[in-house]
């Protein structure tokens, strides 16, 4: 008589067919919904793209559908994913400058049919319109800013620019497409309370709020940024932002004139060169850095400055994960992520004088790095993935 196999050994499938364990595994896999992920375009390194990576970690087998994908300008982790692109992706200039594709994106989005039981669409303008064969859950970063917040999107004098004139011509057909696209969703989820209000105003939906996770792992490797290595160990203010008009990075830079501290700006965008040309000597701007370098930037900063009108206040949480406080505009998503006196201070306007006062306030207060880190942990990825999984299982 042979010994029975130990309890932790699964019997192999016999010639007669699968055993009970294999049948259970097959039944479980068959009952799981086929999940796909959608995103507007993967051409940048921003908070929305980090959210897509988090969704992909929750559903690692899910393909990612997007209109445009440029591996060299977005996060390198996407290279290991199954990326499905639109026909527009064959046009190199659109991969490099996705805003030029605006008139063509409704057409491209309409042709991004996704065959899946559940599609998780990360959208701030296009992915919510991708046709699907199953349920569509839209994780909305914002209804399209160029339609519903054009003045904020374009910046001062933007309506008189070439971009503003083009938007004016395209606005009516784009609005019609957008409203029709929103109606195809089975569920909408907002990333912040301010976005839930915008969704209600734009589409008439009352929606749940699920804050996104902050995407920078503070325990990872750190690599110095060569451009500021000569600063040594002296702490500095830090801005991490796309360089767009509504981000108000120009006001933060202007606030640094005459100050003894330094400012490091991490970001890329259409305002990069004008900002570099006008910055004072105590400001440095770097673009397209690695996550190792970004972790170094957070770790060596004295405080963050976040003076933009954000849908969700993500970068303060990333800085908070390193125990750093933030100077934040009292508006938008920062109302969800900043608690005055716990992880930062508020300013009332994105003007240099207000930013200066905020910098003085954050430097003069004693801060508890452990309390700041604990605040950030409530917005960790594990909570986001748990709730997202529940939403998929409810479909």
Steps between C-alpha positions, in 0.01 A plus 500: 500500500635844407483802724222753432621832359542777754212748532682777312561289189234538229436168323593505133230480236426135421456349158127490568479881518555786741467436870286704743772761558548557126125517442466762776785705351349482150157600629646792695694626199194464275289706742745790510402787271732580212634846587652757265641844578452815291682835517492814282865491387825376648734779395581668834628432851226632726261405776241352263761271345607387847137411571495283187807317628325443834191363321728276297660366819150416625420320172839394360357296211280783371604660170523880493316673212605855410492734202872589505799338665851647508731278710776763519284768668287296739589265787731212400283248686251512212754323279416173678126540441274390214427840342230522230509825299284684246597556135616852597800345669660447159550878474821582685433870550174421681678261735739783590239780510167343590318836517531527121274195474202677662281519184568131426456352848119458485543300179783294652311442827193375314718231340652373826244220553601290801386139540490436876251428774603812694695801371662735750531827312741753649376816333542875490351541156506198268516150652146528634388494135674177396227251389485179706327161479456480878463732798689828506611660828641850446759618750478871424795732566288787365245569228701645210659825619516639146119479488385573855785714637651654186620826661682307773643255244625767259630749757503881480430623148451143382173564320683741267768241417505261205413215737208701643366578153522133401314395813226753431445350154502141629310553825146428381573164327734396783233575760246293310746211477595528868144492635416201279818323615419558868160338451665170398645443849341256742657676797701816564748541786664834581853534629407792730199686636559797270490262202179342623349851492630558146359166381162593646514836322620357166301175480240508777640195683535461876819296543714335765848632582807273505827689564790379286813365665818700512736328262856550626635228730701682763696182585647465150845584372608866482734660248627860518391749235814620325365848427471583872779286642696819572229604748640247745285419803323838513121442504291663228138552401370252246235519226400182312263592220425499131605837362160624386343846552246387760772342714623850606864393510590845366354659815706269724817587307420871527455460877860378525649832383691650792464194725807333647366146445508303177219347294514178297228459236447149363283490191457528126252673273447788258609763754837338572717724281333833591533412868866407460568826320342718770598317821724662763833340591360319807257293288583184303261319262554133409291280269462129429678377810481142625301384803831445680581868445147608596531312829829682562329834426221432750738368765727809496229768477401720793140528376287474188315786336174416321337817367298350215129433457509122529227243467671289765795602716736214418849654523450624859432139601814383322701758692313409820612138457854635554386700806502835316233770554335693216395855415173444313234712332173486693305364203411188305645166594734641761194541722485118505868432568635789710407546867631834622749459782531124444665467161514856369375859482255663260530813291194684370621606154762373253678836512869559586418699817274222635752231405772694682289513816431128470871424465574706810225323694606148406864574587415653839276220630620183674389189308470138608628289208341183642157666518544625143590150379201350685269746324635393160463131582121536510522564125720194435466272201366204700178689584458610138545148362261349755219738409568470128480121523168529681364721221599243237348212697174694537450518122 
